[in-house]
Amino acid sequence: MTGQPIKPSQKASSSSSSSSSSNVRVVARIRPLAQYEIENGSKPIVKSLPSVDSLSNKENSIPQISSEPEVLEVQSSEKRWFELDAVLDGNSSQREVYYKSGAQQAVTQDIFKGFNCTILAYGQTGAGKTFTMGTASGKDSSDTDGIIPRACADLFEQIDTRCDGNAQVELSYLEIYNEEIRDLMCTDGSGGDLKIRETLNGEVYVSGLSSRPVQSPKEIGNFMEEASHRRVVASTKMNAVSSRSHAICVLRIQGVLEDSTKFSAKLTLVDLAGSERIKKTQASGKRAAEGININKGLFVLGQVVSALSEQRPKYKRKPPYRDSKLTRLLQDSLGGNSRTIMVACVSPADFNIDETINTLRYATSARNIKNSATRNVIKALSPEEAAKLQRENQLLLTQVKELQETIRKMALASEATPSLASTDTDSLGSQEDDDDSTGVSMSSDDLREDRSKQKKRIKELEHEVRHLKRANSNAKVGLSSQITESMAQEAIELPVLHKKVAQLEEELASKKELEAENEALRQEMDDLKADADSARLAANKMAQIMEQLQELKGDEVDKKKMEHDHIKVEEAWVSFVFQVLETNKEQMKRLRDDFTLVARVVESPDVMVLDKSSDGSSGGFWKRMRKDKKKDSEDEASGDEIHMKVDPAIRQKLVTEHLQFFEERMIEMESHIHSETLSLGSIRDSLRIQRDKLEIEIGESEFERDVLNPKDNDLLDQLTALLIGPVKNLGEYD
Ligand SMILES: Nc1ncnc2c1ncn2[C@@H]1O[C@H](COP(=O)(O)OP(=O)(O)OP(=O)(O)O)[C@@H](O)[C@H]1O
């Protein structure tokens, strides 16, 4: 893959729309072995193969940008080579990196030609990105200064020599932490979760991001040092001070060159958080979550790079800029209106070979990305052009005034409106119990918060309008004294004004949206109040219904009690029948005794023993025996027994007949008693079940009757609380 050195800069033109297409310049920086790599016995396997150009660069002379690509060699199981615009190894100084990366040229030349420039460091965690970019320390420059302090120093030096101090620089500084944009320049803690917006002409910007005019590198250094304390850093196994966020520092520069050429440009300096393997960094909990978000942003960045670098038309696809905040903010730098330098930082250690190869793959792909940077310069103006610009300027001024008036009116209206939150809470408070006001007061808090946000935003907008007015009046003052200067000044102000107006319009639109939301909330509040009234009515109606229910329940209790009494009577009857059955059983016992007697007779065929004390239950047998005695035998009586001589055949017949008679009766009675007992048992069981059930029902009904006592307000209160809030449009209950 052949690298594309930075193209020679174009000549200044009189138009602000001239553009130049250039590839992203990609250089690699190999840092020395880190302590942890030495300790784990890592070997250096990444090195640069110096170009002829770089060998010819003499020591201590100004490092030159190589006109030929340079090669980086990775020596693992097999050798691999990567061709880049420059390769800097562990011996390269910070100064060399600044020059050979192309950063020095971008700052000292491209910016003053009106090109937007981006310099970003990319690579795995601990690979040396922060070391390479550096922070503007604000202290005297030293050998260890990275790209940012060097760029700031060169920028102001150039402004001094080339613009005679006639230039303005504005600084803004943000970080993307866990997919949230935070303003690092904001001191009052309100710069969190900023939103990305787009102007009508497609420029991406961060709404509400603060910016400060700066006059010197020292001032930038001070601001950045202060801001860097707000940046999230933490210690991991691979870097003691690891950046946990992507930091983006933007310097907006506009000025007039000695030849009256006006230029404006944006210098974006990016220190990305490093890609990391959670296993290697041994991050857990919050650190691991950060790592995942960092990797996610970088993954999308890789996708964007790969989509932009695709050469084969068949495989070309839309870069997924919108998939992460990082790529959305770097949209201009990758494939857009910017000259971009990417420093791919890598470790030399075999321990990190996978990450190094990954970084270098992206780096070589990124070299194919073509940006189309537009120059923002105006060199000389014809009287017609000047008049046109003045007219545009006038138009913008009118727009600004109109916006200012709208904002003023909105501010007045918002102050004139009584505090919605307090009014509504009061009015509800007078009607509602404590319980039911909870949902309503939550809405009030939201409203109060919205209101204060709105007021804050109005103040910001007023501030911006004042700033615009000041800028325009300065332009006017210049017009009367020095026409050329002023026209050029206006030319510079014009794009800025355009942008500001677009931003203001957008802010206004979002403010109107807020007003609409506010109105919707007010409406919701009214609905809630209506619901509360309906619920109260419903609760009263419920009380009446419950009173009626209570009466009904009373009747029910009486009825069930009667039923209960009836069952008790039935149970008593069943007990009585049981007693009768017991008697029957006793009779059965006696019959059995008789049976035993007969059995004895059968055993002694000559003598019949009759028990006179017997109660006559076997009377039939007696009679038969007497009759047979008179007819066939003589009798003898002795004591309680009567001894008879009976013909054995007759005797046998009699005995058999009576035995049969006994048996039949016994079987009959036994089955009768058995079935009676069974049916009575089941009647008794079912009665018992019914009684138990009734007792429970009576208990419940009595309880309900007691609970429904209208004097007891607890249940009513609970019902009212439940009904108020969720009930919508219940209607009237009269
Ligand atoms: N070229 C270099 N020469 C000497 N030391 C270096 C070099 N590059 C990096 N270091 C040192 O290596 C360590 C890690 O570097 P640095 O913090 O810049 O890594 P990083 O890529 O920004 O990591 P992270 O993504 O975790 O923030 C630091 O102690 C730094 O001083």
The ligand as a Gaussian input file, in Angstrom:
#p B3LYP/6-31G(d) Opt

LIG

0 1
 N        7.300000       7.425000      23.388000
 C        7.303000       7.254000      24.723000
 N        8.438000       7.426000      25.406000
 C        8.465000       7.269000      26.751000
 N        7.398000       6.919000      27.493000
 C        6.247000       6.728000      26.861000
 C        6.132000       6.888000      25.435000
 N        4.850000       6.638000      25.098000
 C        4.211000       6.350000      26.235000
 N        5.023000       6.400000      27.292000
 C        4.640000       6.107000      28.686000
 O        3.762000       4.992000      28.684000
 C        2.718000       5.146000      29.616000
 C        1.357000       5.048000      28.920000
 O        1.237000       6.094000      28.007000
 P       -0.093000       6.910000      27.785000
 O       -0.765000       7.238000      29.058000
 O        0.227000       8.029000      26.888000
 O       -0.934000       5.795000      27.070000
 P       -2.381000       5.948000      26.404000
 O       -2.310000       5.317000      25.077000
 O       -2.835000       7.353000      26.468000
 O       -3.217000       5.012000      27.377000
 P       -4.781000       5.060000      27.707000
 O       -5.504000       4.750000      26.458000
 O       -4.942000       3.986000      28.724000
 O       -5.065000       6.408000      28.233000
 C        2.943000       6.491000      30.266000
 O        3.610000       6.304000      31.465000
 C        3.823000       7.226000      29.287000
 O        4.651000       8.186000      29.936000

